[in-house]
Amino acid sequence: MGALWMQVLTALSAGAVCAGMVAVVLRTRSAPAPVPDDPGPAFGDPAAPALPDPWSVQVQRCEQAVHRARCAVEAISSTSARHALQAVVRRMDAELPSARALAELGRGLDRGGRAGDTAVLDRVVRQLDDAVERFGAITGEVLDAVVDLVADRDLDRLHERVLVLREQFPLLRPMSSLVGPDPSPAAPKALVPLA
């Protein structure tokens, strides 16, 4: 029984350490680049803190969800279970470029400020918010599966959970549904909570 709790604590510790490292890396990587035409604050004036780009923040939340899931899965000792859950993490990772493209589209529309773009911009904002929620929900399900696996090494049940998780994809709508004329594109599949 002690070894079981040691594995749980190890998995949780690995996830916490990985999340901390990801936060530090993302914080340093997302530092704003200097604007060439901006002379900066006058000599002696304190520099005003840069406001975070809300588009990058949302993408980082998706990236952090993938990293948390990956760290938890890497801590699993069972090779079969680890490979099964890695398939879910790889699917999540494969959708990160779509989240980045969505943020870039939103950033461009936000800068453009044209009146006709507001409806599309609203759809992009909703889709990115939904993506953050869906990435977080899948990560939560992966973490629950890891904890359940440590408590009860039922690999058949784990493989059933993985099948249900894989049916949750894709997490994002196609870009064409956001910029097209139809204001009510079909929503992606609803997340199915695992019991």
Phi and psi restraints in degrees (value plus and minus 20) as a CYANA .aco file:
   2 GLY   PHI     -84.7   -44.7
   2 GLY   PSI     -56.3   -16.3
   3 ALA   PHI     -86.0   -46.0
   3 ALA   PSI     -54.2   -14.2
   4 LEU   PHI     -82.2   -42.2
   4 LEU   PSI     -68.2   -28.2
   5 TRP   PHI     -87.5   -47.5
   5 TRP   PSI     -51.8   -11.8
   6 MET   PHI     -84.6   -44.6
   6 MET   PSI     -59.8   -19.8
   7 GLN   PHI     -86.4   -46.4
   7 GLN   PSI     -60.3   -20.3
   8 VAL   PHI     -82.4   -42.4
   8 VAL   PSI     -67.3   -27.3
   9 LEU   PHI     -84.8   -44.8
   9 LEU   PSI     -57.9   -17.9
  10 THR   PHI     -83.9   -43.9
  10 THR   PSI     -64.5   -24.5
  11 ALA   PHI     -83.4   -43.4
  11 ALA   PSI     -63.5   -23.5
  12 LEU   PHI     -86.6   -46.6
  12 LEU   PSI     -60.1   -20.1
  13 SER   PHI     -84.9   -44.9
  13 SER   PSI     -63.5   -23.5
  14 ALA   PHI     -81.3   -41.3
  14 ALA   PSI     -61.8   -21.8
  15 GLY   PHI     -83.5   -43.5
  15 GLY   PSI     -61.7   -21.7
  16 ALA   PHI     -86.5   -46.5
  16 ALA   PSI     -63.1   -23.1
  17 VAL   PHI     -84.2   -44.2
  17 VAL   PSI     -64.3   -24.3
  18 CYS   PHI     -83.7   -43.7
  18 CYS   PSI     -62.6   -22.6
  19 ALA   PHI     -83.0   -43.0
  19 ALA   PSI     -59.0   -19.0
  20 GLY   PHI     -84.7   -44.7
  20 GLY   PSI     -63.4   -23.4
  21 MET   PHI     -85.0   -45.0
  21 MET   PSI     -60.6   -20.6
  22 VAL   PHI     -83.3   -43.3
  22 VAL   PSI     -62.1   -22.1
  23 ALA   PHI     -81.5   -41.5
  23 ALA   PSI     -61.8   -21.8
  24 VAL   PHI     -86.4   -46.4
  24 VAL   PSI     -65.3   -25.3
  25 VAL   PHI     -83.0   -43.0
  25 VAL   PSI     -65.6   -25.6
  26 LEU   PHI     -86.1   -46.1
  26 LEU   PSI     -55.2   -15.2
  27 ARG   PHI     -86.0   -46.0
  27 ARG   PSI     -61.8   -21.8
  28 THR   PHI     -95.5   -55.5
  28 THR   PSI     -52.3   -12.3
  29 ARG   PHI     -93.5   -53.5
  29 ARG   PSI     -48.3    -8.3
  30 SER   PHI    -114.7   -74.7
  30 SER   PSI      -2.9    37.1
  31 ALA   PHI     -84.0   -44.0
  31 ALA   PSI     113.7   153.7
  32 PRO   PHI     -86.3   -46.3
  32 PRO   PSI     121.1   161.1
  33 ALA   PHI     -96.6   -56.6
  33 ALA   PSI     125.4   165.4
  34 PRO   PHI     -86.4   -46.4
  34 PRO   PSI     123.0   163.0
  35 VAL   PHI    -108.5   -68.5
  35 VAL   PSI     104.5   144.5
  36 PRO   PHI     -80.6   -40.6
  36 PRO   PSI     -55.2   -15.2
  37 ASP   PHI    -102.1   -62.1
  37 ASP   PSI     -28.2    11.8
  38 ASP   PHI    -111.4   -71.4
  38 ASP   PSI      94.6   134.6
  39 PRO   PHI     -91.7   -51.7
  39 PRO   PSI     -32.0     8.0
  40 GLY   PHI      66.0   106.0
  40 GLY   PSI    -197.2  -157.2
  41 PRO   PHI     -90.5   -50.5
  41 PRO   PSI     132.2   172.2
  42 ALA   PHI     -87.1   -47.1
  42 ALA   PSI     137.3   177.3
  43 PHE   PHI     -77.3   -37.3
  43 PHE   PSI     109.3   149.3
  44 GLY   PHI      71.9   111.9
  44 GLY   PSI     -37.6     2.4
  45 ASP   PHI    -103.3   -63.3
  45 ASP   PSI     119.1   159.1
  46 PRO   PHI     -89.3   -49.3
  46 PRO   PSI     120.8   160.8
  47 ALA   PHI     -90.8   -50.8
  47 ALA   PSI     114.8   154.8
  48 ALA   PHI     -94.2   -54.2
  48 ALA   PSI     117.6   157.6
  49 PRO   PHI     -85.8   -45.8
  49 PRO   PSI     119.6   159.6
  50 ALA   PHI     -94.9   -54.9
  50 ALA   PSI     114.9   154.9
  51 LEU   PHI     -96.8   -56.8
  51 LEU   PSI     117.5   157.5
  52 PRO   PHI     -88.8   -48.8
  52 PRO   PSI     125.5   165.5
  53 ASP   PHI     -92.8   -52.8
  53 ASP   PSI      97.0   137.0
  54 PRO   PHI     -83.2   -43.2
  54 PRO   PSI     -46.6    -6.6
  55 TRP   PHI     -89.6   -49.6
  55 TRP   PSI     -63.7   -23.7
  56 SER   PHI     -86.4   -46.4
  56 SER   PSI     -56.0   -16.0
  57 VAL   PHI     -81.3   -41.3
  57 VAL   PSI     -63.0   -23.0
  58 GLN   PHI     -85.4   -45.4
  58 GLN   PSI     -61.6   -21.6
  59 VAL   PHI     -84.4   -44.4
  59 VAL   PSI     -61.0   -21.0
  60 GLN   PHI     -82.6   -42.6
  60 GLN   PSI     -55.1   -15.1
  61 ARG   PHI     -84.5   -44.5
  61 ARG   PSI     -59.3   -19.3
  62 CYS   PHI     -85.3   -45.3
  62 CYS   PSI     -64.2   -24.2
  63 GLU   PHI     -82.3   -42.3
  63 GLU   PSI     -60.9   -20.9
  64 GLN   PHI     -85.0   -45.0
  64 GLN   PSI     -56.6   -16.6
  65 ALA   PHI     -82.1   -42.1
  65 ALA   PSI     -62.9   -22.9
  66 VAL   PHI     -84.6   -44.6
  66 VAL   PSI     -62.8   -22.8
  67 HIS   PHI     -84.4   -44.4
  67 HIS   PSI     -60.6   -20.6
  68 ARG   PHI     -82.6   -42.6
  68 ARG   PSI     -63.8   -23.8
  69 ALA   PHI     -83.8   -43.8
  69 ALA   PSI     -63.6   -23.6
  70 ARG   PHI     -81.9   -41.9
  70 ARG   PSI     -64.1   -24.1
  71 CYS   PHI     -83.0   -43.0
  71 CYS   PSI     -61.8   -21.8
  72 ALA   PHI     -85.6   -45.6
  72 ALA   PSI     -61.2   -21.2
  73 VAL   PHI     -88.2   -48.2
  73 VAL   PSI     -58.5   -18.5
  74 GLU   PHI     -84.0   -44.0
  74 GLU   PSI     -42.6    -2.6
  75 ALA   PHI    -102.4   -62.4
  75 ALA   PSI     -26.0    14.0
  76 ILE   PHI     -95.4   -55.4
  76 ILE   PSI     113.1   153.1
  77 SER   PHI    -102.0   -62.0
  77 SER   PSI     -48.7    -8.7
  78 SER   PHI     -93.7   -53.7
  78 SER   PSI      99.1   139.1
  79 THR   PHI     -82.2   -42.2
  79 THR   PSI     -62.9   -22.9
  80 SER   PHI     -82.6   -42.6
  80 SER   PSI     -66.0   -26.0
  81 ALA   PHI     -86.0   -46.0
  81 ALA   PSI     -61.7   -21.7
  82 ARG   PHI     -81.7   -41.7
  82 ARG   PSI     -65.1   -25.1
  83 HIS   PHI     -84.0   -44.0
  83 HIS   PSI     -58.7   -18.7
  84 ALA   PHI     -83.0   -43.0
  84 ALA   PSI     -65.4   -25.4
  85 LEU   PHI     -96.0   -56.0
  85 LEU   PSI     -46.9    -6.9
  86 GLN   PHI     -83.8   -43.8
  86 GLN   PSI     -48.7    -8.7
  87 ALA   PHI     -82.5   -42.5
  87 ALA   PSI     -58.6   -18.6
  88 VAL   PHI     -88.3   -48.3
  88 VAL   PSI     -63.6   -23.6
  89 VAL   PHI     -83.8   -43.8
  89 VAL   PSI     -59.1   -19.1
  90 ARG   PHI     -83.1   -43.1
  90 ARG   PSI     -58.2   -18.2
  91 ARG   PHI     -84.1   -44.1
  91 ARG   PSI     -61.5   -21.5
  92 MET   PHI     -81.3   -41.3
  92 MET   PSI     -66.9   -26.9
  93 ASP   PHI     -81.3   -41.3
  93 ASP   PSI     -56.7   -16.7
  94 ALA   PHI     -87.1   -47.1
  94 ALA   PSI     -41.6    -1.6
  95 GLU   PHI    -111.9   -71.9
  95 GLU   PSI     -27.3    12.7
  96 LEU   PHI     -81.3   -41.3
  96 LEU   PSI     -60.1   -20.1
  97 PRO   PHI     -79.5   -39.5
  97 PRO   PSI     -52.9   -12.9
  98 SER   PHI     -87.5   -47.5
  98 SER   PSI     -58.9   -18.9
  99 ALA   PHI     -85.6   -45.6
  99 ALA   PSI     -60.2   -20.2
 100 ARG   PHI     -84.7   -44.7
 100 ARG   PSI     -62.4   -22.4
 101 ALA   PHI     -84.3   -44.3
 101 ALA   PSI     -58.4   -18.4
 102 LEU   PHI     -82.4   -42.4
 102 LEU   PSI     -64.1   -24.1
 103 ALA   PHI     -84.0   -44.0
 103 ALA   PSI     -60.0   -20.0
 104 GLU   PHI     -85.4   -45.4
 104 GLU   PSI     -59.7   -19.7
 105 LEU   PHI     -81.4   -41.4
 105 LEU   PSI     -66.5   -26.5
 106 GLY   PHI     -82.1   -42.1
 106 GLY   PSI     -61.6   -21.6
 107 ARG   PHI     -82.1   -42.1
 107 ARG   PSI     -62.3   -22.3
 108 GLY   PHI     -86.3   -46.3
 108 GLY   PSI     -62.9   -22.9
 109 LEU   PHI     -85.9   -45.9
 109 LEU   PSI     -57.0   -17.0
 110 ASP   PHI     -85.1   -45.1
 110 ASP   PSI     -59.9   -19.9
 111 ARG   PHI     -91.9   -51.9
 111 ARG   PSI     -55.4   -15.4
 112 GLY   PHI     -83.3   -43.3
 112 GLY   PSI     -64.3   -24.3
 113 GLY   PHI      45.8    85.8
 113 GLY   PSI       0.7    40.7
 114 ARG   PHI     -96.5   -56.5
 114 ARG   PSI     125.4   165.4
 115 ALA   PHI     -82.5   -42.5
 115 ALA   PSI     -57.3   -17.3
 116 GLY   PHI     -91.1   -51.1
 116 GLY   PSI     -35.7     4.3
 117 ASP   PHI    -106.4   -66.4
 117 ASP   PSI     -27.8    12.2
 118 THR   PHI     -85.2   -45.2
 118 THR   PSI     -57.4   -17.4
 119 ALA   PHI     -85.9   -45.9
 119 ALA   PSI     -62.6   -22.6
 120 VAL   PHI     -86.4   -46.4
 120 VAL   PSI     -62.5   -22.5
 121 LEU   PHI     -79.8   -39.8
 121 LEU   PSI     -61.2   -21.2
 122 ASP   PHI     -81.9   -41.9
 122 ASP   PSI     -61.3   -21.3
 123 ARG   PHI     -85.6   -45.6
 123 ARG   PSI     -58.4   -18.4
 124 VAL   PHI     -85.2   -45.2
 124 VAL   PSI     -63.9   -23.9
 125 VAL   PHI     -80.6   -40.6
 125 VAL   PSI     -66.8   -26.8
 126 ARG   PHI     -81.9   -41.9
 126 ARG   PSI     -61.9   -21.9
 127 GLN   PHI     -85.1   -45.1
 127 GLN   PSI     -60.7   -20.7
 128 LEU   PHI     -89.0   -49.0
 128 LEU   PSI     -59.8   -19.8
 129 ASP   PHI     -81.3   -41.3
 129 ASP   PSI     -61.8   -21.8
 130 ASP   PHI     -84.7   -44.7
 130 ASP   PSI     -58.8   -18.8
 131 ALA   PHI     -82.3   -42.3
 131 ALA   PSI     -64.0   -24.0
 132 VAL   PHI     -79.2   -39.2
 132 VAL   PSI     -64.6   -24.6
 133 GLU   PHI     -84.3   -44.3
 133 GLU   PSI     -63.0   -23.0
 134 ARG   PHI     -89.8   -49.8
 134 ARG   PSI     -61.1   -21.1
 135 PHE   PHI     -80.4   -40.4
 135 PHE   PSI     -63.6   -23.6
 136 GLY   PHI     -84.2   -44.2
 136 GLY   PSI     -58.9   -18.9
 137 ALA   PHI     -86.9   -46.9
 137 ALA   PSI     -62.4   -22.4
 138 ILE   PHI     -84.0   -44.0
 138 ILE   PSI     -62.0   -22.0
 139 THR   PHI     -80.8   -40.8
 139 THR   PSI     -62.6   -22.6
 140 GLY   PHI     -79.9   -39.9
 140 GLY   PSI     -60.7   -20.7
 141 GLU   PHI     -86.6   -46.6
 141 GLU   PSI     -59.1   -19.1
 142 VAL   PHI     -84.3   -44.3
 142 VAL   PSI     -64.3   -24.3
 143 LEU   PHI     -83.3   -43.3
 143 LEU   PSI     -60.1   -20.1
 144 ASP   PHI     -82.3   -42.3
 144 ASP   PSI     -60.2   -20.2
 145 ALA   PHI     -83.9   -43.9
 145 ALA   PSI     -58.1   -18.1
 146 VAL   PHI     -85.5   -45.5
 146 VAL   PSI     -65.6   -25.6
 147 VAL   PHI     -83.3   -43.3
 147 VAL   PSI     -63.6   -23.6
 148 ASP   PHI     -83.2   -43.2
 148 ASP   PSI     -57.3   -17.3
 149 LEU   PHI     -85.0   -45.0
 149 LEU   PSI     -58.6   -18.6
 150 VAL   PHI     -87.2   -47.2
 150 VAL   PSI     -59.6   -19.6
 151 ALA   PHI     -92.3   -52.3
 151 ALA   PSI     -57.0   -17.0
 152 ASP   PHI    -164.9  -124.9
 152 ASP   PSI      89.7   129.7
 153 ARG   PHI     -96.7   -56.7
 153 ARG   PSI      31.1    71.1
 154 ASP   PHI    -108.7   -68.7
 154 ASP   PSI      75.2   115.2
 155 LEU   PHI     -90.4   -50.4
 155 LEU   PSI     -49.7    -9.7
 156 ASP   PHI     -83.3   -43.3
 156 ASP   PSI     -63.9   -23.9
 157 ARG   PHI     -85.0   -45.0
 157 ARG   PSI     -58.7   -18.7
 158 LEU   PHI     -81.8   -41.8
 158 LEU   PSI     -64.8   -24.8
 159 HIS   PHI     -83.8   -43.8
 159 HIS   PSI     -54.3   -14.3
 160 GLU   PHI     -84.6   -44.6
 160 GLU   PSI     -61.9   -21.9
 161 ARG   PHI     -83.9   -43.9
 161 ARG   PSI     -59.4   -19.4
 162 VAL   PHI     -83.6   -43.6
 162 VAL   PSI     -60.2   -20.2
 163 LEU   PHI     -81.3   -41.3
 163 LEU   PSI     -62.3   -22.3
 164 VAL   PHI     -85.2   -45.2
 164 VAL   PSI     -61.1   -21.1
 165 LEU   PHI     -83.5   -43.5
 165 LEU   PSI     -61.1   -21.1
 166 ARG   PHI     -86.6   -46.6
 166 ARG   PSI     -45.5    -5.5
 167 GLU   PHI     -93.1   -53.1
 167 GLU   PSI     -33.0     7.0
 168 GLN   PHI     -95.2   -55.2
 168 GLN   PSI     -34.3     5.7
 169 PHE   PHI    -109.4   -69.4
 169 PHE   PSI     131.4   171.4
 170 PRO   PHI     -98.0   -58.0
 170 PRO   PSI     133.0   173.0
 171 LEU   PHI    -103.9   -63.9
 171 LEU   PSI     -42.6    -2.6
 172 LEU   PHI    -138.6   -98.6
 172 LEU   PSI     128.0   168.0
 173 ARG   PHI     -93.3   -53.3
 173 ARG   PSI     138.4   178.4
 174 PRO   PHI     -85.5   -45.5
 174 PRO   PSI     128.6   168.6
 175 MET   PHI     -80.4   -40.4
 175 MET   PSI     -52.3   -12.3
 176 SER   PHI     -81.9   -41.9
 176 SER   PSI     -47.3    -7.3
 177 SER   PHI     -93.8   -53.8
 177 SER   PSI     -38.6     1.4
 178 LEU   PHI    -108.0   -68.0
 178 LEU   PSI     -56.1   -16.1
 179 VAL   PHI    -120.9   -80.9
 179 VAL   PSI     -25.9    14.1
 180 GLY   PHI     -92.4   -52.4
 180 GLY   PSI     153.7   193.7
 181 PRO   PHI     -93.3   -53.3
 181 PRO   PSI     -41.9    -1.9
 182 ASP   PHI     -95.5   -55.5
 182 ASP   PSI      95.7   135.7
 183 PRO   PHI     -96.5   -56.5
 183 PRO   PSI     -27.2    12.8
 184 SER   PHI    -146.3  -106.3
 184 SER   PSI      51.0    91.0
 185 PRO   PHI     -88.3   -48.3
 185 PRO   PSI     137.5   177.5
 186 ALA   PHI     -83.7   -43.7
 186 ALA   PSI     112.6   152.6
 187 ALA   PHI     -96.1   -56.1
 187 ALA   PSI     131.7   171.7
 188 PRO   PHI     -87.5   -47.5
 188 PRO   PSI     146.8   186.8
 189 LYS   PHI     -75.2   -35.2
 189 LYS   PSI     122.3   162.3
 190 ALA   PHI     -90.7   -50.7
 190 ALA   PSI     123.9   163.9
 191 LEU   PHI     -88.9   -48.9
 191 LEU   PSI     116.5   156.5
 192 VAL   PHI    -124.0   -84.0
 192 VAL   PSI      92.4   132.4
 193 PRO   PHI     -87.0   -47.0
 193 PRO   PSI     117.8   157.8
 194 LEU   PHI    -109.0   -69.0
 194 LEU   PSI     115.4   155.4
